[in-house]
Amino acid sequence: MIYAYVKASGQDMETTPSEKQFADRTAVSPWAKEAMDWAIDSGLINGNEQNFLNPQRNLTRAELCMLIYNARDILVGIELP
């Protein structure tokens, strides 16, 4: 949702291949790969201590809070056209 909001605002969404390699990266759904690459590249998502993204499970409240916290610098000042 954050990716879609930032994209709709006209911000540059270009990503560079992340140096971070996650053990379960292939578990990311095809429709979500672009947004996941952007989220990793922009620092929104960092994976866990075991080097997993866990893209197929629900977020915990703590993980959602951290995602929103990490998004604050990206979202501040963005206005939709």
N, C-alpha and C positions, 0 to 999 in steps of 0.2 A: 504494500500500500504506500509506503514511503517512496519507493521507486516511482510508482505511477504519479504521485503528487509532484515530485521534483521534475519528472519528465513533462508533465502537463504545464508546469510553470515556465518551460522553455530553457531550463538550465542545461548545460553541457553534460551529456550522459556518457560520453566516451570513456571507456575503461582501458586499462592496460592489463595484460595477463598478470595475475597475481603470482607472487613468488610463494605464497602460502599454498601448500598442497595438503589437502585433507583426505584422510583414508576413505571416506565415504562420498567423495565428490560425485561419483557416478550415480548416486541415489537421488540427486537433484532432478526433479521432473523437467522434461525438455522445455515446457512453457515457462519455467522459472529460471532457466540458466542465465539469461541476460541480466535479470534483476539480481540474481545471486552473485554474479561476477561483479556487478556494480556495488552491491552491499559489502562484499569482501574488500574490494579495491578502495572503497571510501571509508573503511574502518567501522562500519555499522555492525558487522558480524565478524567475530574472531574465532569461532569454534571453541571447543572445550579443551581441557588439559590433556585428553587422550588423542587430540588431533582429529576430532569428529565434528561435523556440522549437524548431524542428526536432522536432515531436512524433512523427513517423513513423520516426525512426531510433533505434538503440540508444544508450544512454548509454555514455560512456567511463568508465573507472575514476575518472579525475579528476573528472568531472561527478557521478558517484555519491557520491564523497567529499564534494564541496561540498554536495550535496543533504542528506546526513546531517548535515554540519556545520551547515547552516542550520536543520535540524529540531531541533537539540539543545534550544533554549529552549522549543519547543512540547512536546517529548516528556518533558522532565524533570518528574517528579512525577505523571504520568498513570498511573492504575491502572484496569484493566478491572474492571467491576462483578462 
